[in-house]
Amino acid sequence: MADPLYDSLGARYARARRTDPRIAAILWGQLGDADSVLNVGAGAGSYEPPDRAVVAIEPSEVMRRQRPPGAGECLDGVAEALPFEDGSFDVVMAVCSDWFWADRGKALAEMRRVARQRVILLTLDRSVAESFWLSREYLPSAHDLWGQFEDTRGHMGPCALVKVPIPGDCLDGFFHAYWRRPEAYLDPSIRASMAVFERLDPEESSRGLQHLAEDLRAGRWNARHGDLLEMGELDLGYRLLVGDTG
């Protein structure tokens, strides 16, 4: 069953959630010699490699309609019950969709089942992400929206871990993308494609964003975090887990 959250986000999702080439390069660098790729929880198709045969699974019809012309076939389905035979794809990947799965262990078992060579999961280490100034100082309940990283890693089984730093001018509009551009979080059109703000208590969001606006006007944010403006990238806990199955 599709998460209604993504039906509400879908119409505007593709405009803000674009592939950042630097993040993509890290992910695609783990594909090896794979010819076929399954993208699980594919959304609008970000980070699907353009030089491989890609099939996608996405439960939200609204999200499926956001996929660009020329994108690979996208089927209605969920991660916990992939409609494919064992070993159907060289690589099975998922990009920042695992915290919305109903059963993370079952979904990862399904991904391993249909992968001939490798499973790749881009996820978030909450223990690192909790250092993010926006959630730590303004939206503390945001931490609760992600699962425990060690549980996810345990479900993956033996796997390599690759850190994925976020560029300061990241093109993809996810929650942590604007760490060097705090004013962006005050723009409702930017927040509109972020699932975090759909799930947070509206009163907490309103209070936190008002506090951020006041701190920016008064120079308090810059006094605390001005050093970030000189940084080209930042580790906010995004981790690529790579597990071989072949």
N, C-alpha and C positions, 0 to 999 in steps of 0.2 A: 504494500500500500504506500502511495506517495505521501511524503510529509507535506501537509498543507502549507507549511512555512515556505517551501520552495515554489509552490503555486503562486503565492503572493509576491515573492521576489522575482519570479521568472521574467516578467515582461521588461524589467529594467536591468536584469542581471548581466546580460551579455555586453551592455554598453560600458559597464564599470569593471567587470571581472575579465580582464584581458590577459593573455599570456605575457608574462615578463620573460624576455629572452635569456636573462642571466639565470633565473630559476629554472627555466626550461632546459638550459644547457646542462645543468647538474643532473636533472632527472633523466634526460635523454642519454646522457653519458653512461647510464647504468643499463641501457637496453641491450648492449652487446650486439650480437649478430641476429637478433630477433627479426623475423619477417612479419609475424602476426602479433598484434597487441589487443588485449581487451581492457577497456577503460571502465571501471566500476564506479557508479555514482558520478556519471560523467558531466552532469550539468549541461552547460552550453558548449562544452568541448574544449575548454582551455587545456593546454599542455599535452594535447594529443600529437604525437610525432607525425610530421607531414610526409615522411619518407618510408612509412611502414603501412601495412594493411591493418586498419583499426576498425574494431567493432566496439560499440559502446552500450552500456546498460544504464538506464536512468528512469526512475519511477514517476517523475513528474512530467506530465504532458506539456505543461507550460514551459518547462525547462527544455524539453526536447525540441520545441518549436523555435528556441533561440539559437540552435546550432547553425553555423554559417553554411552557405552553399559549398558543396564539395566535401563536407565532413563525412566521416565514415558512417556506416549504418548504425542507427541507435534504436535499441529495443526497449520496450517497457519491461522492467524487472527490478528486483532488489538484490542486494549483495548476498543476503542469506540463502538465496535459492537461485543460483545461476543456471539458466536453461541451456547448458552445454554439456557435452560428453567429457569424460576425464581427458586431460591433456589436449584440449582443443586449441590452445594458444601458446605461442612461445613464451610470452610475458603477459602477466596480468598486473595492472596498475590501478591505484586509487590515489586521488589527489585531494587531501583535506576534506574527505567526506566521511571518514570513519566515525567521527563523534556524533553523527546523525543516524548511524545504524542501530537497529533494534537489538542486535546480538552480535557484538564485535567478534567474539570467538568463533561463532558459526560462520560469519561472513569471511573471515580470514581462512578458515578451513575450506570453504568453497573456492576461494581464490587459489589456494594451493592445489586443490583438486583439479582445476581446469588449466593449470599452468604446466607446460612441459619443462620450462627452463627456470623461470624466476618469477617471484612476486615482489612488487615494488609499492611501498606505501609511504606517501608524504603525510606526516602527522605532526603533532605538537607535543613537546615535553613541557607539561604544565609547570613543573618546578622552575624552569627557566623563564617561561612566559610570564610568570607572576611578578617578574621584575619590571615589566612594561609599565611605564609611568601612567598611562591612561587607565589601566585597570587597577593598578596599585593605589593610586591617589584619588581617582574619580569614580570608577565603576567597579568596586571590589567584587560584586557578585558575578562579574564576567568570568572569573576563575572557575566557577562551578559548572560552566557550560562544556568543559572539556573533560574527558575521562582521564584516568591515571595512566601515564605513559608506560610505566613498568608493566601494567596489566596488558596493554597493547603489545608491548615487546614480547611478553610471554606467549601471547596468542600467535605471534608471528613464528615462534620457534627460532632456531639458529639463524642469525641474520647479521649483516654488516650495518653499521650506522654511519650516515653521512650528514654532516651539518649543512644546513641551507640558510646562509645569511640573507637578510632582507635588504635590498638596495635602498638607499635614501630617496631615490626618485622612482621607486617601484611603480610599474605600469599596472599591476594587478591591484584592484581595490579592496582587498580583504582587510580584516579588522586591524592587523598590525602594520599594514603597508605604509601608513602615514606617520610613522614614529618620528620623522624629522620635519613633518609639516603639520603641526598641531592644529592650525586653524581649519584644516580640512575636516576635522571631526565636528565642527560647528555647522557644516553645510549639510542640510537634510538630504540633498540629492546624492551626496556621497554616502551618507549613512544608509540610504535606502537599499543598497545592495549588500549590506552586511547583516548576516543572519544573527549576529550577536545582539544587535539593537532590536531585532524582532522578538528575541527571547527574553531580554532583560525586562525587569519591572519598569514600566514607563516613568514612575515617580523617581526611581533611582537614576534613570537616564537623564531626566530633566534636571535633577539637582546636580548631578555630576557635570553635565555639559555647561550649566550655568556657572558652576564653580570654575571650570576650565576657562570659560570666556572672561570671567573676572580676573583670573590669574594672568591671562595673556594681556589684558588691558593694563594691569598694574605692573607688569614686568616680572611677576613672581615666577611664572613658568620658565622664563629665560634665565632667571637667576639660578634656578635649580637644575635646569637641563640644557642650558645654552651650549655646553660642550658637544651635545649631539649634532648641532648644526655643522660641525666641522668633520663629521664622520661620513664616510662613503657607504658603509653597510653596517648592519648590527645583527648580532645573534639574539633572536627572541624565542629560541626553542624549536624552530622548525627542523624536523629530522626526517631524513629519508631512510627507511628501513628496507634492506635489500636481502631477500632470502632465496637461495637457490633451491629448486625442487627437482632438477634433473640429475 
